[in-house]
Amino acid sequence: MIQEFAIDGGRIAHRGRVVRTPKLAHEDAAGRRLFSGYGTHLESQAPVRGPDGLNAANISVLHHGGELLALWEGGSATRLDEATLAAKGFKAWSPQLRGVPFSAHPKADPDGTLWNIGCALLPRPALVLYHIDRAGRLVKAGLVDAGPIGLIHDFVVTHKSLVILIHPFLVDPARAERAGILDSHVWKPQAETRVLVIDKEDFGKRRWHALPACFGFHYGNGWEEADGTIRLDHCLAGDPGIVIETLRYVMKGEFRPSAPLRYSRIVLPPEGDGRIEDRADEAEFAKVAPAAVGRRHRFVYTLGVPDNPGGWRFRTIVKRDLERGTAESFDYGPGRTPEEHLFVPRPGGSGEDDGWLIGTVLDWKKGVTGLSVIDARAVAAGPVAQAWLPYPLPLGFHGAFAGG
């Protein structure tokens, strides 16, 4: 389901629409589930001709090159009509890339250039690379045999490179024949996390690094020094328990804690193994100002955890000042679950905190969802504006802001 909040003239309007993918249309027509999903497996599923037969278009959205796209992980982007949010079919960046995975976390350089990856897991694992100009035209694509991989949810860009961490949570092709995608993954704690750095100008120029075994979903940002040293933010745990255990049981209404995701700083030297410099407090959904993407940054915005949270842990909005080593936060309080908050620059403003953090929060005691606007220069003060719907929205994944 795509959710849209339209803010104009001091008023806010909301609408939500289920994306009618081929998968959904076929299952609705049959009146039952026909296909396995990320965390589910049907013993006798309907024939699948390609990844888009399973495409749920449910992870994020992208405004780029005059198009609105709903993004998945294992297949194509889905084109949406901006006026109605209706699905308009799958996006093909070129005839050769029709149906090829296009991940849900593309990165836009400050000049509007778009970069993305895709994970092709079967029958042979490979990484797909995309370079797309600001008008939405494919500049080049590449294919990398990166050895054993699993689903790679996110990556970072610097001004010169793409940086991809391959955590040792890897797909076992033999298990994939009898299990859903999640249960096809195997955690190998004795293995290292492999880091692939790819030159933006020439996808054939690559270097590899190693890190200790770790697991994470989302990055904040990355930047590169003159000597080639790369520094990046990542929200890391010691193992994939959050996806193997916690998130699986949250969907069943149970909370089972696992190894926490912590805000971490990673350093990759020009040669040799990398290192994880520090793991701070719990954090997830890291964001930076769009103008700072790929450049040295000062501020990172995340969800965080208050003291003695109880139950689902992420309840605060945190602003981290990397230069001063300090953080300030706003706590939504018990009974409220904030989702990812996006940084929206102030028109004509300057600086990495000259803008607002905009995001949704579910008040599950009252059964309503709200939209909050927080001044990024005064996060601890809490929302400067809020609008509450008379109903709750299902918790989602990611969003994007469009407007000026």
Salt bridges, closest charged atoms under 4 A:
GLU4 OE1 - ARG15 NE 2.71
GLU27 OE1 - LYS23 NZ 3.12
ASP28 OD2 - ARG20 NH1 2.45
GLU67 OE2 - ARG79 NE 3.01
GLU67 OE1 - LYS91 NZ 2.82
GLU73 OE2 - HIS153 ND1 2.48
GLU82 OE1 - HIS63 ND1 3.99
ASP109 OD1 - LYS200 NZ 2.97
ASP133 OD2 - ARG137 NE 2.98
ASP145 OD2 - ARG124 NH2 2.82
ASP154 OD1 - LYS107 NZ 2.85
ASP183 OD1 - ARG248 NH2 2.89
GLU225 OE2 - ARG231 NE 2.77
ASP233 OD1 - ARG265 NE 3.25
ASP233 OD2 - HIS297 NE2 2.63
GLU245 OE2 - ARG256 NH1 3.21
GLU254 OE1 - ARG256 NH2 3.34
GLU277 OE2 - ARG231 NH1 3.78
GLU277 OE2 - ARG275 NH2 3.41
ASP281 OD1 - ARG320 NH1 2.78
GLU282 OE2 - ARG313 NH2 2.80
GLU284 OE1 - HIS218 ND1 3.09
ASP321 OD2 - ARG298 NH2 2.75
GLU323 OE1 - ARG298 NE 3.76
ASP331 OD2 - ARG315 NH2 2.74
GLU340 OE2 - LYS287 NZ 3.38
GLU340 OE2 - HIS398 ND1 2.91
ASP353 OD2 - LYS319 NZ 2.85
ASP353 OD1 - ARG377 NE 3.47
ASP354 OD1 - ARG346 NE 2.65
ASP354 OD2 - ARG377 NH2 3.75
ASP363 OD2 - ARG336 NE 3.02
